[in-house]
Amino acid sequence: MKAKTIKAILRKKHNEFVESIKDDNVKELVKKNSIITGGSIVSILLNEPVNDYDYYFTDKNTAQKVAEYYVEEFNKVHKHNAQVKEENGRIEVYIRSEGVAGDPEGHEADNEEDSVTPVDGLEEEKPKYQPVFLSTNAISLSGKIQLVMRFYGDADEIHENYDFIHATCYWRSDNGHLSLPREALEAILTKELIYTGSKYPLCSIFRAKKFIKRGWYINAGQYLKMALQLNKMNLLDINTLKEQLTGVDATYFQMIINNVEGKKENDADFELTNNYLFELINRIF
């Protein structure tokens, strides 16, 4: 597919999304400060259906205002008390106890493409671009939009959190620039997973399985790269484990995190071990 066609598709989707925003300040921020990257552009290039358009924002103020707007909209409909918080310079959605809100079906939450399903008995003709699912890191909207709140900045900064080279194509809303790096295009054409290094190698290992199911190929060397990075991390430290599960299936892994944190609160001497985690994982999965 030609670059100008991809630009037209993304511009049309973006304009439609922007027009759905009722708050004029938020509308202007989204209009100017958005980046679409990840799986949607890959799907368009491969002439496959797009599951989700992943939105990132170029600055913290935009990410925070957008998060606050959609969390408020979600709370109105679903009677939740979700909040937006800033933690160490990151924007996070806080959902008391559960860690997620809405219907997790279809949300493999991985900062890429995932289908959106209605929640709380709402019909499929629900208006587009309404919040249907909240997790710590992202807000999913009907109409195939996923707003990733935790990371923001220029495309290069955002892609520091990415793992596979094929997902690094991006489009900017301020000037309509479309970037299609040669290395990304080569990986897309051959459907080969090339691991570039990530802050979240554990998440990358899980994500590889998803792509393999879709017909992608990965060699053993890429797994070795992930293992080498993961080897430097202590997953028995609850904060490290929690951080490394960023972007992984939110529902099941949040249950693990909640269980471990609850255990620690009730027993100050509790130490996380492999045996405890193995038993917990076997019960949940």
SULCORQUI-V607674 format. One record per helix or strand of 2 or more residues. SS is the DSSP state (H for helix, E for strand). FROM is the first residue (numbers start at 1). TO is the last residue. If there is no record, write none. Layout:
SS FROM TO
SS FROM TO
//
This chain:
H 3 19
H 24 32
E 34 37
H 39 45
E 53 57
H 60 78
E 83 87
E 90 94
E 100 102
E 131 135
E 138 141
E 145 152
H 155 159
H 165 168
E 170 172
E 178 179
H 182 190
H 201 213
H 220 230
H 238 244
H 250 266
H 274 284
//
